[in-house]
Amino acid sequence: MTTYSAANLELAPSGVLIINPADAARLAVAEGGLLKVTGPAGSTSGKVMISAKVPAGLLTASDHFAALNIQQIMPAGVNCAPITAVKA
C-alpha cells in the first residue's frame, strides 16, 4: 500500500537494494549504482543504498516496489535466502 501514497513516493520513489559499506566497497559499487542480485528463484537489478545499519554480508530490500520485484528471487513462502550480487 505504501506505493499508493504520494508522500511515501516523494521520499522513496523506487525500491533500492540496501547494503553495508564494506560490501559496497568489495563490489565496487557506489550509492545509486546498480547491482544485479540472483537468488534461488530468479534475479533482478536495482539501485544501491549504502547503510551501516545493514550488517556486512546481508542485503535488504522492500518487497512492495513493482519495478524492483525483489520477490522474484525468493522461493515461495521464504523471506530470507542466499543470493549473489554483482555490479550491473
C-alpha positions as CSV (number, residue, x, y, z in Angstrom):
1,M,0.0,0.0,0.0
2,T,2.9,2.4,0.5
3,T,3.4,2.7,-3.2
4,Y,-0.1,4.4,-3.4
5,S,1.0,7.2,-1.1
6,A,2.3,10.4,-2.8
7,A,4.2,11.3,0.4
8,N,6.0,8.0,0.6
9,L,6.8,8.0,-3.1
10,E,8.2,11.5,-2.8
11,L,10.7,10.2,-0.2
12,A,11.4,6.8,-1.8
13,P,10.1,6.7,-5.4
14,S,11.5,3.3,-6.2
15,G,12.9,0.2,-4.4
16,V,16.6,0.0,-3.5
17,L,19.0,-2.7,-2.5
18,I,20.4,-1.7,0.9
19,I,23.9,-3.0,1.6
20,N,26.7,-2.4,4.1
21,P,29.6,0.0,3.2
22,A,32.1,-2.9,3.3
23,D,30.0,-4.9,0.9
24,A,29.7,-1.9,-1.4
25,A,33.4,-1.4,-1.4
26,R,34.0,-5.1,-2.1
27,L,31.6,-5.0,-5.0
28,A,33.0,-1.6,-6.2
29,V,29.5,-0.1,-6.3
30,A,28.7,3.5,-5.1
31,E,25.4,4.9,-3.7
32,G,22.9,5.0,-6.6
33,G,24.9,2.4,-8.6
34,L,23.3,-0.7,-9.9
35,L,23.6,-4.3,-8.6
36,K,22.2,-7.5,-10.1
37,V,21.1,-9.9,-7.4
38,T,20.4,-13.6,-8.1
39,G,18.6,-15.9,-5.7
40,P,17.3,-19.4,-5.8
41,A,14.2,-18.4,-7.8
42,G,15.5,-15.7,-10.2
43,S,17.3,-12.4,-10.5
44,T,16.7,-8.7,-10.5
45,S,18.6,-5.4,-10.7
46,G,18.3,-2.3,-8.6
47,K,19.9,0.9,-7.3
48,V,22.1,0.7,-4.3
49,M,21.6,2.4,-1.0
50,I,24.6,2.1,1.4
51,S,23.9,1.9,5.1
52,A,25.9,0.7,8.1
53,K,22.6,-0.3,9.7
54,V,22.7,-3.4,7.5
55,P,25.2,-6.0,8.7
56,A,28.1,-6.9,6.4
57,G,27.2,-9.9,4.3
58,L,23.5,-9.2,4.2
59,L,21.3,-7.3,1.7
60,T,17.8,-6.0,2.3
61,A,15.1,-4.6,0.0
62,S,11.5,-3.6,0.4
63,D,9.2,-6.1,-1.3
64,H,6.4,-3.7,-2.4
65,F,8.1,-1.9,-5.3
66,A,6.9,-3.5,-8.5
67,A,9.8,-2.2,-10.6
68,L,12.4,-3.8,-8.3
69,N,10.3,-7.0,-8.0
70,I,12.6,-8.4,-5.3
71,Q,10.1,-11.2,-4.6
72,Q,11.0,-12.9,-7.9
73,I,14.4,-14.0,-6.4
74,M,12.8,-15.7,-3.4
75,P,11.3,-19.2,-3.2
76,A,7.6,-19.1,-2.3
77,G,7.0,-18.7,1.5
78,V,10.5,-17.6,2.3
79,N,11.7,-14.2,3.5
80,C,15.5,-14.9,3.6
81,A,17.6,-16.7,1.1
82,P,21.2,-16.8,-0.1
83,I,21.9,-14.5,-3.0
84,T,24.8,-13.5,-5.2
85,A,25.4,-9.8,-6.1
86,V,27.4,-8.3,-8.9
87,K,27.8,-4.8,-10.1
88,A,25.4,-4.3,-13.1
